Structure formats: C-alpha cells, structure tokens
Amino acid sequence: MTRLTGSALRVTIFIGENDTWHHKPLYTEIVHRAHKAGLAGASVFRGIEGFGASSLIHTTRLLSLSEDLPVAIVIVDTEERVREFLPQLDELVGEGLVILDECEVIRYVGRLDDSGGTGRKGKRSL
C-alpha cells in the first residue's frame, strides 16, 4: 500500500477530451502509465467549458463544439516520484499544459476490503 503524507508535488495535465495516443484516449494512457510507475494516484476530470493556447472556446452549451471538452488529469506523489514521471509526460503531451504545484497531503487512505486490506475493486482515485 502506498503511504503519502506531508510535502508532495501535484502535477496537473490539461488536454482535450479527443486527444489520443495510439488510437485510445490520451488521458487513459497517462493514468495507466502513472499506475504502472507506482504513483500514489491519478484522477481525470472533464471540464464543461474552457479554452487553451488555440483560444477556441469549448463548451457543453454549444452542440457543435461539445465534442472536445477540456480534461484535467491530476497526479499527486512525492516530488522525486513525480519528477521521475515527467519525461513520460513530455513524450505523451504534444498539445496541452502541464503544471506542477507544491502541496501538502493531509490524509491519503485507501478503501478497506472485507479482509482488512485495501480493496482493488472499483476505480482508484485521489
């Protein structure tokens, strides 16, 4: 079980919902690579409106533009582990924004299963 308390680093990746990596969603590839790298957790959030470097507004309010909404992937772990993961983001994120923030983890506890251990069923998120 991963334990994480105290000082940490949060990486947030902003991409488009339609961004892909080898014919699958880019956010899926990032989450799976973060999991494989043993990072503490990753969550994907779908935005309802936003714009980026292209200055094109994407929103759920306009049917014609609602197919490429903003997506944010948030990963939190120790500074060392996050920085080790950054080269993979350089490889994956061609268009988008990657930001780092120092943060403090107050509580990070996994779900317990019937045997008292952390359950692996369901999604794992921050």
C-alpha distance (Angstrom), angle and dihedral (degrees) to the residues before:
residue distance angle dihedral
M1 . . .
T2 3.80 . .
R3 3.79 114.8 .
L4 3.76 119.9 -159.1
T5 3.79 128.0 172.3
G6 3.77 135.6 144.2
S7 3.79 125.1 14.6
A8 3.79 115.3 18.0
L9 3.77 141.9 156.4
R10 3.80 124.3 -117.2
V11 3.77 119.8 -155.2
T12 3.79 117.3 -165.1
I13 3.79 120.0 -168.8
F14 3.80 118.9 -163.2
I15 3.80 114.8 -161.3
G16 3.79 138.7 145.1
E17 3.77 121.8 -86.1
N18 3.81 90.4 -123.2
D19 3.82 95.7 51.5
T20 3.79 109.6 120.0
W21 3.79 141.6 -166.2
H22 3.81 115.1 -157.1
H23 3.83 92.9 -20.5
K24 3.82 97.1 -48.8
P25 3.80 130.9 92.4
L26 3.81 112.8 -74.7
Y27 3.80 91.5 -137.4
T28 3.81 89.3 58.3
E29 3.81 91.5 52.6
I30 3.81 91.5 49.3
V31 3.82 93.0 49.5
H32 3.81 92.6 47.0
R33 3.80 92.3 48.4
A34 3.82 90.8 48.3
H35 3.80 88.9 51.5
K36 3.80 92.3 47.6
A37 3.83 89.3 49.0
G38 3.81 88.8 56.7
L39 3.78 96.0 -117.1
A40 3.80 116.9 165.6
G41 3.80 95.1 -109.9
A42 3.77 148.0 -44.6
S43 3.80 133.2 -147.5
V44 3.80 131.5 -169.0
F45 3.79 121.0 -145.9
R46 3.80 123.9 -168.1
G47 3.78 115.3 -144.5
I48 3.76 124.5 -140.9
E49 3.78 95.2 -150.6
G50 3.78 139.2 3.8
F51 3.79 149.9 119.7
G52 3.77 135.7 -139.4
A53 3.77 140.6 -176.8
S54 3.82 91.9 -36.3
S55 3.85 90.1 58.2
L56 3.82 89.4 -137.4
I57 3.81 110.3 137.4
H58 3.80 114.6 -132.9
T59 3.78 115.6 -163.3
T60 3.78 142.1 160.6
R61 3.81 88.0 -130.7
L62 3.80 94.8 70.5
L63 3.78 110.9 60.0
S64 3.81 93.6 -155.6
L65 3.81 94.0 56.9
S66 3.81 100.1 36.1
E67 3.80 95.3 94.1
D68 3.83 97.1 79.2
L69 3.79 106.0 43.0
P70 3.80 122.0 169.4
V71 3.79 118.1 -90.3
A72 3.80 127.3 -163.2
I73 3.81 122.6 -161.1
V74 3.80 113.7 -163.3
I75 3.81 122.1 -163.3
V76 3.82 124.9 178.0
D77 3.81 126.3 -171.7
T78 3.78 140.2 120.7
E79 3.79 115.6 -47.0
E80 3.81 91.2 -112.3
R81 3.80 94.7 53.1
V82 3.81 94.2 44.5
R83 3.81 92.4 48.9
E84 3.82 90.0 49.8
F85 3.82 87.5 55.3
L86 3.83 96.0 50.4
P87 3.85 95.7 85.9
Q88 3.81 88.5 61.4
L89 3.81 89.5 54.2
D90 3.80 89.6 50.1
E91 3.80 87.6 56.1
L92 3.81 95.3 46.0
V93 3.80 106.9 37.2
G94 3.80 110.8 70.0
E95 3.81 95.9 157.1
G96 3.76 122.5 22.3
L97 3.77 141.6 58.2
V98 3.80 129.3 -75.4
I99 3.80 118.1 -168.3
L100 3.80 133.8 179.3
D101 3.80 125.4 -150.4
E102 3.76 130.0 -178.8
C103 3.78 110.2 -127.1
E104 3.78 141.6 167.3
V105 3.79 121.4 -122.1
I106 3.79 110.8 -141.2
R107 3.80 99.1 174.2
Y108 3.79 132.1 7.0
V109 3.79 113.3 168.0
G110 3.79 128.7 155.6
R111 3.77 126.3 -138.8
L112 3.80 116.0 -89.1
D113 3.80 121.1 -130.2
D114 3.83 125.7 -150.2
S115 3.82 92.3 -84.2
G116 3.81 92.6 56.5
G117 3.81 94.8 -105.5
T118 3.75 128.1 108.6
G119 3.77 111.3 -78.8
R120 3.80 120.4 -127.9
K121 3.80 94.4 -159.2
G122 3.76 118.6 109.4
K123 3.75 128.3 12.5
R124 3.76 121.7 -38.1
S125 3.76 114.3 -141.0
L126 3.77 142.3 153.5
